[in-house]
Amino acid sequence: MIVYILTFALSLIGVRMADLWYDDTRKFISYSILAVMPPILIAGLRDYSVGFDVEVYVTIFNGIANNGQNLIEFLESYPAIEVGYLFLTFVVAQLTDQYFVLLFLIHILIIIPLYVTAMKWREYLSPTLFMFVFYMIFFQESLSIVRQSLSMSFSILGFTLFLEKKHIHFVVCMIIAYLFHQTAIIALSFPIVYYVVDRYSFRETYKIYVVLVLLIVMLFVNLDSILIWMIENGYIDFKFLKYTTADNTFVPVLGAANFVVKIVTIAFIIYILFLYNFDTFIKFVLVMALLDMVFSLCALITQPLDRLSLYYRLMSCISIPYLIHNYPVLFLDKDVPYRKPVVSMFCILLFAYWFYVYILGDYDQTSDYQFSNTLFLWYT
């Protein structure tokens, strides 16, 4: 636990200083290095036992590093893994047989897009709080579900570029995200939802929302049958059959802490809506929070759906700091704005969530951090 706390603290100091010296190129670059290097280093130097899925990725890497397959043969050997991740693995394996280099590079591609996103939003939120939210609710999972974490990082950067009207850059980011994990298609809902809530008010479209919710509920309740039908008819890849046959697919695995954070976030957004007029982004983050809740609840029926909720949960890195920065909570009697108590309460809540889920609960098997023995053997 101490390794993680020190890492997060150093990184957040770097983020804060880089934000303060944003207009000084030399200092900004220096502090940005401090901001991103600690999480990248501990991710790259970790033992393969840190992270539930890492041993599988290490096995794949060692296989290509030692057997000398060409790229086509390598891609054909793992049809269930996305091309982007396999290509990255293949390139690294041509340069070195040390898997920590791959882990290091993976987290460069996870952390850098998130940091760039945080800085792009700096006029509307605190980049430091953005990264704190990421560390509390995502970083540990990024040590395990590396392919989807890569996909999510490029997805949220892509959405930010979409809001900047850099549509070609948005498309490039989404293609990269999809090449790392096919669930990136979920992130296409970001611009769609934003367009709808920007163009139409809730009052004008509430009937559409009600119908959509009912359709979604019907879809999820019958998801296993629908998946099997689509697989049998060749509409989606056969590898998704595991979502309907895995031994732990139809069991509830969600912890109460997960829902506490979601409920508090939704309650905070609704409270802000009562204090201020509706604007596009408040409506957008409310829909994102509700979709996060819906997909997580549906995981009680089909567990893998919780993985889809991660895209909507990642939006919390933007939504919570954005709301706190732009819509300070008011005392009901004096209308005196204050932010610090709200920031403190959210930080305490998120830290308690992180400690309970990832340290005490050892979710994704990351609580017992260990450095890689291979690294030290390689060095000596």
C-alpha positions in Angstrom: 0.0 0.0 0.0 2.8 2.4 0.9 4.3 2.1 -2.7 1.0 3.2 -4.2 0.4 6.1 -1.8 3.9 7.4 -2.4 3.5 7.0 -6.1 0.2 8.8 -6.2 1.5 11.6 -3.9 4.6 12.3 -6.1 2.5 12.2 -9.2 -0.1 14.6 -7.9 2.6 17.0 -6.7 3.9 16.9 -10.3 0.5 17.5 -11.8 -0.2 20.4 -9.4 3.2 22.1 -10.2 2.8 21.5 -13.9 -0.6 23.1 -13.8 0.8 26.2 -11.9 3.7 26.5 -14.4 1.7 25.7 -17.5 2.9 28.8 -19.4 6.5 28.1 -18.6 7.5 25.4 -21.2 10.7 24.3 -19.4 9.1 24.0 -16.0 5.9 22.5 -17.3 7.8 19.7 -19.1 10.0 19.0 -16.0 7.0 18.8 -13.7 5.0 16.8 -16.2 7.8 14.2 -16.2 7.4 14.0 -12.4 3.6 13.8 -12.8 3.6 10.8 -15.2 6.8 8.8 -14.3 5.9 7.4 -10.8 2.8 5.5 -12.0 4.5 4.4 -15.2 7.5 3.2 -13.3 5.7 1.1 -10.7 3.5 -0.4 -13.4 6.5 -1.3 -15.5 8.7 -2.6 -12.7 6.0 -4.8 -11.1 6.1 -8.5 -10.8 3.8 -10.5 -13.1 1.8 -11.6 -10.0 0.6 -8.0 -9.5 -2.6 -7.9 -11.6 -5.0 -10.7 -12.3 -4.4 -10.9 -16.0 -0.7 -10.0 -16.2 0.6 -13.6 -16.2 -1.4 -14.3 -19.4 0.1 -11.3 -21.1 3.6 -12.2 -19.9 3.1 -15.7 -21.3 2.1 -14.3 -24.7 5.1 -12.0 -24.7 7.6 -14.7 -23.7 6.2 -17.0 -26.5 6.8 -14.5 -29.3 10.1 -13.4 -27.8 11.4 -17.0 -27.8 9.8 -18.8 -30.7 10.7 -16.4 -33.6 7.2 -16.3 -35.2 6.6 -13.7 -37.9 3.9 -11.1 -37.4 1.2 -12.9 -39.4 1.8 -16.2 -37.6 1.7 -14.4 -34.2 -1.6 -12.7 -35.0 -3.1 -16.0 -36.1 -2.0 -17.7 -32.9 -4.2 -15.4 -30.7 -7.5 -14.8 -32.6 -9.2 -13.8 -29.4 -6.9 -10.8 -28.7 -7.1 -7.5 -30.5 -4.7 -6.7 -33.2 -3.4 -3.5 -31.7 -2.2 -5.2 -28.5 -0.6 -8.1 -30.3 1.2 -5.7 -32.7 2.5 -3.7 -29.7 3.7 -7.0 -28.1 5.3 -8.1 -31.3 7.3 -4.9 -31.8 8.6 -4.9 -28.2 9.5 -8.6 -28.5 11.7 -7.8 -31.5 13.7 -5.3 -29.4 14.0 -7.2 -26.1 13.0 -10.3 -24.3 12.4 -8.5 -21.0 8.7 -8.3 -20.4 9.0 -5.3 -18.0 9.7 -3.1 -21.1 6.3 -4.1 -22.4 4.6 -3.3 -19.1 6.4 0.0 -19.0 5.4 0.9 -22.5 1.8 -0.1 -21.9 1.4 2.3 -19.0 3.1 5.1 -21.0 0.2 4.6 -23.4 -2.3 4.6 -20.6 -1.1 7.4 -18.4 0.0 9.9 -21.1 -3.4 10.2 -22.9 -5.1 10.7 -19.5 -2.6 13.3 -18.4 -3.0 15.2 -21.8 -6.8 15.0 -21.3 -6.5 16.4 -17.8 -4.4 19.3 -19.0 -6.7 20.0 -21.9 -9.5 20.5 -19.3 -7.4 22.7 -17.0 -9.5 25.8 -17.6 -12.6 24.0 -16.5 -11.4 21.7 -13.7 -8.4 20.8 -11.5 -6.0 18.5 -13.3 -4.8 17.4 -9.9 -8.3 16.3 -8.9 -8.7 14.6 -12.3 -5.7 12.4 -11.7 -6.6 11.8 -8.1 -10.0 10.4 -9.2 -8.2 8.2 -11.7 -5.8 6.8 -9.2 -8.6 6.0 -6.7 -11.0 4.2 -9.0 -9.0 3.1 -12.0 -5.3 2.7 -11.6 -5.3 -0.7 -9.8 -7.6 -2.1 -12.5 -5.2 -0.8 -15.2 -2.6 -3.1 -13.7 -4.8 -6.0 -14.7 -7.1 -5.2 -17.5 -4.4 -3.6 -19.6 -6.0 -3.9 -23.0 -9.2 -2.2 -22.0 -7.3 0.4 -20.0 -5.4 1.3 -23.1 -8.7 1.5 -25.0 -10.4 3.7 -22.3 -7.5 6.2 -22.1 -7.6 6.8 -25.9 -11.4 6.9 -25.8 -11.6 9.7 -23.2 -8.8 11.7 -25.0 -10.8 11.2 -28.3 -14.0 12.6 -26.7 -12.0 15.6 -25.5 -10.8 16.2 -29.0 -14.3 15.8 -30.3 -15.4 18.6 -28.0 -12.6 20.7 -29.4 -14.1 20.0 -32.9 -10.9 18.1 -33.9 -13.0 15.4 -35.5 -10.1 13.7 -37.5 -8.1 13.4 -34.3 -11.2 12.0 -32.5 -11.6 9.3 -35.2 -7.9 8.4 -35.0 -8.1 8.0 -31.2 -11.2 5.8 -31.5 -9.6 3.6 -34.1 -6.6 3.1 -31.8 -8.9 2.4 -28.8 -10.8 -0.2 -30.9 -7.6 -1.9 -32.0 -6.7 -2.4 -28.3 -10.1 -3.5 -27.2 -13.4 -4.0 -29.1 -15.5 -2.6 -26.2 -14.3 0.8 -27.3 -17.4 0.9 -29.4 -19.2 1.8 -26.2 -17.3 5.1 -26.1 -19.0 6.1 -29.4 -22.0 6.8 -27.2 -20.1 9.8 -25.7 -20.5 12.2 -28.7 -24.0 10.8 -29.4 -25.3 11.5 -25.9 -23.6 14.9 -25.9 -25.3 15.8 -29.2 -28.7 14.7 -28.0 -28.6 16.5 -24.6 -27.2 19.6 -26.3 -29.9 19.8 -29.0 -32.9 18.6 -27.0 -34.1 19.4 -23.5 -35.2 16.6 -21.1 -38.7 18.0 -21.2 -38.8 17.6 -25.0 -37.4 14.1 -25.0 -38.4 12.4 -21.8 -40.7 10.0 -23.6 -37.8 8.9 -25.8 -35.7 8.3 -22.6 -38.4 6.2 -21.0 -38.8 4.1 -24.1 -35.0 3.6 -24.4 -34.7 2.6 -20.8 -37.4 0.0 -21.2 -35.7 -1.3 -24.3 -32.4 -1.5 -22.6 -33.9 -3.4 -19.7 -35.5 -5.9 -22.0 -32.2 -6.2 -23.9 -30.1 -6.9 -20.8 -32.6 -9.4 -19.3 -32.4 -11.4 -22.5 -28.8 -10.7 -23.3 -27.5 -14.3 -23.0 -30.0 -15.5 -25.6 -29.3 -12.6 -27.9 -25.5 -13.1 -27.6 -25.9 -16.8 -28.5 -28.1 -16.0 -31.5 -25.7 -13.3 -32.8 -22.7 -15.7 -32.4 -24.5 -18.6 -34.1 -25.3 -16.3 -37.1 -21.8 -14.8 -37.3 -22.7 -11.3 -36.3 -20.2 -11.1 -33.5 -17.0 -13.0 -32.8 -17.2 -16.6 -31.4 -14.9 -15.5 -28.5 -17.8 -13.8 -26.9 -19.4 -17.2 -26.2 -17.5 -17.2 -22.9 -19.8 -14.4 -21.8 -22.7 -16.8 -21.9 -21.0 -20.0 -20.7 -18.4 -18.9 -18.0 -18.9 -20.5 -14.6 -19.1 -17.1 -12.9 -21.1 -15.2 -15.5 -24.4 -15.2 -13.8 -23.4 -14.5 -10.3 -23.4 -11.1 -8.5 -19.8 -9.9 -7.9 -20.3 -6.2 -7.3 -19.3 -4.8 -4.0 -21.4 -2.3 -2.0 -18.6 0.2 -2.1 -18.9 0.5 -5.8 -22.6 1.6 -5.5 -21.9 4.0 -2.7 -19.6 6.0 -4.9 -22.0 5.9 -7.8 -25.0 6.9 -5.7 -23.1 9.8 -4.1 -21.9 11.0 -7.5 -25.5 10.9 -8.9 -26.9 12.6 -5.8 -24.2 15.4 -6.1 -25.1 15.9 -9.8 -28.8 16.1 -9.0 -28.1 18.6 -6.2 -26.2 20.8 -8.6 -29.1 20.7 -11.0 -31.4 22.1 -8.3 -29.0 24.9 -7.6 -28.2 25.9 -11.1 -29.8 26.1 -14.5 -29.4 23.0 -16.8 -26.5 23.3 -19.2 -25.3 20.7 -21.7 -22.4 19.3 -19.8 -24.4 18.8 -16.5 -27.0 16.9 -18.5 -24.3 14.9 -20.2 -22.5 13.9 -17.0 -25.8 12.9 -15.4 -26.6 10.6 -18.3 -23.0 9.1 -18.0 -23.4 8.5 -14.3 -26.8 6.8 -14.9 -25.4 4.6 -17.6 -22.6 3.7 -15.3 -25.1 2.6 -12.7 -27.3 0.8 -15.2 -24.5 -1.3 -16.7 -23.2 -2.1 -13.2 -26.6 -3.2 -12.0 -27.0 -5.3 -15.2 -23.8 -7.1 -14.2 -25.9 -8.8 -11.6 -27.5 -10.6 -14.5 -24.5 -11.0 -16.8 -21.2 -10.2 -15.0 -19.1 -9.0 -18.0 -21.4 -6.0 -18.5 -19.6 -4.4 -15.5 -16.6 -4.1 -17.8 -18.7 -2.0 -20.2 -19.6 0.4 -17.3 -15.9 1.3 -17.0 -16.1 3.7 -19.9 -18.9 5.6 -18.2 -17.2 5.4 -14.8 -14.0 6.9 -16.4 -16.0 10.0 -17.2 -16.0 10.7 -13.4 -12.4 11.9 -13.9 -13.9 14.8 -15.8 -17.4 15.2 -14.3 -16.6 15.4 -10.6 -13.7 17.9 -10.9 -15.8 19.9 -13.5 -18.8 20.2 -11.2 -16.8 21.1 -8.2 -14.8 23.7 -10.1 -17.7 25.4 -12.0 -20.7 24.9 -9.7 -19.7 25.5 -6.1 -22.2 24.2 -3.5 -24.0 26.9 -1.7 -25.2 27.4 1.9 -28.9 27.4 1.6 -29.4 30.5 3.8 -26.5 32.8 2.9 -25.7 31.6 -0.6 -22.0 31.6 0.2 -20.2 29.3 -2.3 -17.7 26.8 -0.9 -15.6 24.2 -2.6 -13.0 22.9 -0.1 -15.5 20.9 2.1 -16.9 19.2 -1.0 -13.4 18.4 -2.4 -12.3 17.0 1.0 -15.5 14.9 1.3 -15.1 13.4 -2.2 -11.4 12.8 -1.7 -12.0 11.0 1.7 -14.8 9.0 0.1 -12.7 7.9 -2.9 -9.7 7.1 -0.7 -11.9 4.9 1.5 -13.3 3.3 -1.6 -9.7 2.6 -2.9 -8.5 1.3 0.4 -11.6 -1.0 0.9 -11.8 -2.4 -2.6 -8.2 -2.5 -3.9 -6.2 -2.9 -0.7 -8.4 -4.8 1.8 -10.4 -6.5 -0.9 -7.4 -7.1 -3.2 -9.5 -6.6 -6.2 -7.6 -7.6 -9.4 -4.9 -8.9 -7.1 -2.9 -5.7 -6.9 -2.7 -5.0 -3.2 0.5 -6.9 -2.5 2.9 -4.9 -4.7 6.2 -6.6 -5.6 9.0 -5.5 -7.8 10.0 -7.8 -10.7 12.8 -10.2 -9.9 13.5 -10.4 -13.6 14.5 -6.8 -13.7 17.2 -7.2 -11.1 18.5 -10.4 -12.7 18.6 -8.6 -16.0 20.5 -5.6 -14.5 23.1 -7.8 -12.8 
